[in-house]
């Protein structure tokens, strides 16, 4: 299911970039918040693993929340999670290098 969602996002993004998607965008704003401390702990856990994690975003996203969202909300949730992951990952790596 997760791969289908990501493929769908990628196809829609490609169509938007090429100007082939003319669909009107109507968004309902739902704020999905994850406590930053808990999120950072999960990122630290992922980075502490000796083995390579192939899909860290899957680990960080909540399937229960994702199932109850519409397409636009899922997309925002995905990109928000990616942004937070990258921000905390860079912050943690900088702390370790000092």
Rosetta constraint file for C-alpha pairs under 8 A:
AtomPair CA 1 CA 5 HARMONIC 6.44 0.50
AtomPair CA 2 CA 6 HARMONIC 6.36 0.50
AtomPair CA 2 CA 58 HARMONIC 7.94 0.50
AtomPair CA 3 CA 7 HARMONIC 6.04 0.50
AtomPair CA 4 CA 8 HARMONIC 6.04 0.50
AtomPair CA 5 CA 9 HARMONIC 6.23 0.50
AtomPair CA 6 CA 10 HARMONIC 6.17 0.50
AtomPair CA 7 CA 11 HARMONIC 6.15 0.50
AtomPair CA 8 CA 12 HARMONIC 6.14 0.50
AtomPair CA 9 CA 13 HARMONIC 6.03 0.50
AtomPair CA 9 CA 75 HARMONIC 6.94 0.50
AtomPair CA 10 CA 14 HARMONIC 6.11 0.50
AtomPair CA 11 CA 15 HARMONIC 6.20 0.50
AtomPair CA 12 CA 16 HARMONIC 6.14 0.50
AtomPair CA 12 CA 21 HARMONIC 7.50 0.50
AtomPair CA 13 CA 17 HARMONIC 6.16 0.50
AtomPair CA 14 CA 18 HARMONIC 6.20 0.50
AtomPair CA 15 CA 19 HARMONIC 5.98 0.50
AtomPair CA 15 CA 20 HARMONIC 5.03 0.50
AtomPair CA 15 CA 21 HARMONIC 5.36 0.50
AtomPair CA 16 CA 20 HARMONIC 6.05 0.50
AtomPair CA 16 CA 21 HARMONIC 5.31 0.50
AtomPair CA 16 CA 22 HARMONIC 7.99 0.50
AtomPair CA 27 CA 72 HARMONIC 6.51 0.50
AtomPair CA 27 CA 73 HARMONIC 7.68 0.50
AtomPair CA 28 CA 72 HARMONIC 7.97 0.50
AtomPair CA 28 CA 73 HARMONIC 7.42 0.50
AtomPair CA 29 CA 73 HARMONIC 7.36 0.50
AtomPair CA 30 CA 73 HARMONIC 6.99 0.50
AtomPair CA 32 CA 77 HARMONIC 7.03 0.50
AtomPair CA 34 CA 38 HARMONIC 7.30 0.50
AtomPair CA 34 CA 39 HARMONIC 6.51 0.50
AtomPair CA 35 CA 39 HARMONIC 6.17 0.50
AtomPair CA 36 CA 40 HARMONIC 5.91 0.50
AtomPair CA 37 CA 41 HARMONIC 6.19 0.50
AtomPair CA 38 CA 42 HARMONIC 6.36 0.50
AtomPair CA 39 CA 43 HARMONIC 6.35 0.50
AtomPair CA 39 CA 60 HARMONIC 7.46 0.50
AtomPair CA 40 CA 44 HARMONIC 6.10 0.50
AtomPair CA 40 CA 88 HARMONIC 6.11 0.50
AtomPair CA 41 CA 45 HARMONIC 6.13 0.50
AtomPair CA 42 CA 46 HARMONIC 6.26 0.50
AtomPair CA 42 CA 60 HARMONIC 7.13 0.50
AtomPair CA 43 CA 47 HARMONIC 6.20 0.50
AtomPair CA 43 CA 60 HARMONIC 7.98 0.50
AtomPair CA 43 CA 85 HARMONIC 6.74 0.50
AtomPair CA 43 CA 88 HARMONIC 6.92 0.50
AtomPair CA 43 CA 89 HARMONIC 6.55 0.50
AtomPair CA 44 CA 48 HARMONIC 6.05 0.50
AtomPair CA 44 CA 89 HARMONIC 7.64 0.50
AtomPair CA 44 CA 92 HARMONIC 7.24 0.50
AtomPair CA 45 CA 49 HARMONIC 6.52 0.50
AtomPair CA 46 CA 53 HARMONIC 7.15 0.50
AtomPair CA 46 CA 56 HARMONIC 7.14 0.50
AtomPair CA 47 CA 89 HARMONIC 7.82 0.50
AtomPair CA 49 CA 53 HARMONIC 7.91 0.50
AtomPair CA 55 CA 59 HARMONIC 7.07 0.50
AtomPair CA 56 CA 60 HARMONIC 6.44 0.50
AtomPair CA 57 CA 61 HARMONIC 6.17 0.50
AtomPair CA 57 CA 81 HARMONIC 6.93 0.50
AtomPair CA 57 CA 82 HARMONIC 6.60 0.50
AtomPair CA 57 CA 85 HARMONIC 7.60 0.50
AtomPair CA 60 CA 81 HARMONIC 7.26 0.50
AtomPair CA 61 CA 66 HARMONIC 7.66 0.50
AtomPair CA 61 CA 78 HARMONIC 7.70 0.50
AtomPair CA 61 CA 81 HARMONIC 7.02 0.50
AtomPair CA 62 CA 66 HARMONIC 6.22 0.50
AtomPair CA 63 CA 67 HARMONIC 6.09 0.50
AtomPair CA 64 CA 68 HARMONIC 6.84 0.50
AtomPair CA 65 CA 69 HARMONIC 6.81 0.50
AtomPair CA 66 CA 74 HARMONIC 6.18 0.50
AtomPair CA 66 CA 77 HARMONIC 7.94 0.50
AtomPair CA 69 CA 73 HARMONIC 5.64 0.50
AtomPair CA 69 CA 74 HARMONIC 5.81 0.50
AtomPair CA 70 CA 74 HARMONIC 6.20 0.50
AtomPair CA 71 CA 75 HARMONIC 6.31 0.50
AtomPair CA 72 CA 76 HARMONIC 6.33 0.50
AtomPair CA 73 CA 77 HARMONIC 6.04 0.50
AtomPair CA 74 CA 78 HARMONIC 6.03 0.50
AtomPair CA 75 CA 79 HARMONIC 6.26 0.50
AtomPair CA 76 CA 80 HARMONIC 5.91 0.50
AtomPair CA 77 CA 81 HARMONIC 6.05 0.50
AtomPair CA 78 CA 82 HARMONIC 6.25 0.50
AtomPair CA 79 CA 83 HARMONIC 6.12 0.50
AtomPair CA 80 CA 84 HARMONIC 6.17 0.50
AtomPair CA 81 CA 85 HARMONIC 6.01 0.50
AtomPair CA 82 CA 86 HARMONIC 6.17 0.50
AtomPair CA 83 CA 87 HARMONIC 6.12 0.50
AtomPair CA 84 CA 88 HARMONIC 6.11 0.50
AtomPair CA 85 CA 89 HARMONIC 5.87 0.50
AtomPair CA 86 CA 90 HARMONIC 6.06 0.50
AtomPair CA 87 CA 91 HARMONIC 6.20 0.50
AtomPair CA 88 CA 92 HARMONIC 5.99 0.50
AtomPair CA 89 CA 93 HARMONIC 6.13 0.50
AtomPair CA 90 CA 94 HARMONIC 6.07 0.50
AtomPair CA 91 CA 95 HARMONIC 6.27 0.50
AtomPair CA 92 CA 96 HARMONIC 6.27 0.50
AtomPair CA 93 CA 97 HARMONIC 6.24 0.50
AtomPair CA 94 CA 98 HARMONIC 6.54 0.50
